[in-house]
Amino acid sequence: MSRYVDRIVATIHEAEEALSEDVRDQQKRWRYSLHQRRIWFDKEVRHAHKQVKQGIPSFLRHGSVLNLLTTPIIYSLSLPFVLLDIWVTLYQWICFPIYGIDRVTRRRYFAIDRHRLGYLNAIEKANCMYCSYANGVVAYVREVAGRTEQYWCPVKHARAVKGPHTHYQFFFDYGDAAGYRRGLAGIRETLGRHLSRPIRANREKR
């Protein structure tokens, strides 16, 4: 199983590097930089952003009436998202140390920065902040759930799963009874340390 895990981890690292390279290209293309978690645009770019900013009256006048009417429904989900965020955080802080699972670093799953764009009006900024938070909660909760599943039931399903979490590829095949019993303790141990450590150990053994 170790070589298979090596390939999966290598693929994940390559994808992360590709995303980082894309961000660097984006910074050059649109002339902004990051300093101490603050975003800085060139003066000319900031001016250009203000020129295309749509005022709120115009935004409402040209917007869809149906979109406006559904806004309360969208924002009604904010309370469930906040409760889920808090409850999952409490869960992992209480239970993960007992299971020997590394806690998920919550802040890594939240990128709330689009409200700083000068070409967005107040309504658009509020929408962007809400979407960023909601999707951050979902990504954060998914990672917590993925680690939990790897600990308690690391078995693949009998049929193909659309968009599985990153831990799923480490799971045992459906029906591999011997592999499950033999490897359960080992796959749980990887949750308590960075994957690079056991992978290096496996390579040294080979």
N, C-alpha and C positions, 0 to 999 in steps of 0.2 A: 504493500500500500504506500510505502514511503516515496517511491519514484512518482507515483500518481499525484501525491500531495505536492511534491516538488514542482511538477508541471503546472498545477493549479495556482500555487503561490507565485510562480514566475509569471504566469499570465496576468494575475492581479497586479503585480508590480509594474509590468509593462503597460497595462491600461492606466494605472495611476500616473506613470511618467508621461504618457501621451496626453492625458488631461492637463498636466502641469505645463507641458510644452504649448498646448493650445491656449492656456491662460497667458503665457508669456507673449505669444503672437498677438493675442487680443490687446494686451497692454501697448504694444508697439503700434498696432494698427489704429487704435483710438486715442493714443497719446495720453495715457494716465499712468500713475505710479502709486505704489503703496508704501507708506511710511508710518511705522508704529500703528498699524491697523487702520490708518486713515488713508483715504483715497484722494489723490490730487490730479486734477486735469490741467492742461495748459490753459492760459488765459484766453486764447483765441477759441479753444474748444468750449470753455464755459460760456463764452459770449454766444457762440453758435447754438448751444443748448437752449439758452434763454429765448432765442429768436423763434424756436419751433415749439415752445411751451404753449399748451392749449389752456386757456382760462377755464375756470370751473363753469361759468354760465354757458360758454360754448360747448364744453364737454357734455353738460347735461342736455343742452338743446339738440345736439347732434347724436346723442346716444340712443340706445334702444330702450323703449319703455319697458319691455319685458325684462331686460337686464336689470333695470332699476327696481322693478317689482320683486325680483328674486333676491335682491341684496340682503334683506333681513333673514332669508333662509340660509344664505351662505354664512353670514356672520353669527347666526344662532349656533353654529358648530364650534365657535370659539371656546365656549364653556366646556364641552366634552373634550376638546383638544387639551385645554389647560389641566383638567382633572386627570386625563390620561398621562400627560407629561409628569405631573406630580406623583401619581400613583405608581407608575413604572419606575420612577427614580427611587422612591421609597423601597419598592420591591427589590431592586438590584442592590441597593445599599445594605439592606437587611439580609437578603438570601445569598447573593453571590459570594461573600466571604465564607459562608457556611459550605457552599458547594465547591469552593476553591476556584471560582471563575473570576478572571480579571474584570473589574467594573468597566462599563462602557464610558468613555469620556464624552459627556453630553455635548459640550461646546463644539466638537468637531463636526457635528451634524447640522449646525445652524449657521447659515450665511445670510445675515440680514444687512444688506448694504445698498439695495436698489433705491431706497428712499432718498439717497444722497444725489441722485441724478437730477440735474437742473432742468431737464426737459419734461419732467413729470409734475403734474399739479398735485394739490394736496390729496385729492381723492385717489388718484393713481398711486401715490406714495403709500397711502393707507392700505390699498389693495395689495400692493407688492409686499409690504411688511407682513400682512396677514397670510398671504400665500407662502412666503418664506418660512414663517413660523410653523404653519400647518404641515408643510412638506418636511421641515426639519424634525418635527415631532414624529411623523410617520417613519422617517429614516432611522431616527434614534430608537424608537420602539421596535422597529424591525430587527435592528442589530441585537438589542436585548433579547428579543424573542428567539432570534437565530442561535445565540449562545445558549439560551435555555434549552432549545430543542436539541442542540448538539450534545448537551449533558444528559438529558432525560430520554431522548428517543432518536438517536442518530441513524435512522433507517430511511432509505429512499422509498418513495411511493411506488406502487405497482405500475402506474401510468405516468407519462411525462407531465411535469409541472411547469407551468408558464411563469417565467421570471422568478426562479427560486432565489433565496438569499445566498450570500457568498459561502456560508457554512455548509450548504446542502451538498456540495460536491465531495465533501469529506465523509459523507454518510456511507453506511454499509448498504450493499445491494439488497433489494427486497428478496427475501428468501435465503439470504446468506446467514444461516443460523450459527454455524461454527465461527465464521468471521466476527459476527456480532459478539458472541460470548468471549472469544479470544481477544478482541481488540477494543471492547468498550472502555476498559480502564485507561488504555492508552489514548484514545480519542478525547476522553474527558481531561486528561492531564494537559493536553495542548491548550485548553482554555485558560489555564492558570499561568501561562507564559507566552511570550511572543513566538509566533510560528517559526521564525528564523532560527530559534535555538534548537528545537527538536530536529529541524531539517538539517542543520549542520551536523548534528550528532549522527543522523542517519547516513549522511554522506561519508563521515569518518568511518563508520562501521563497514560501508561498502568498499 
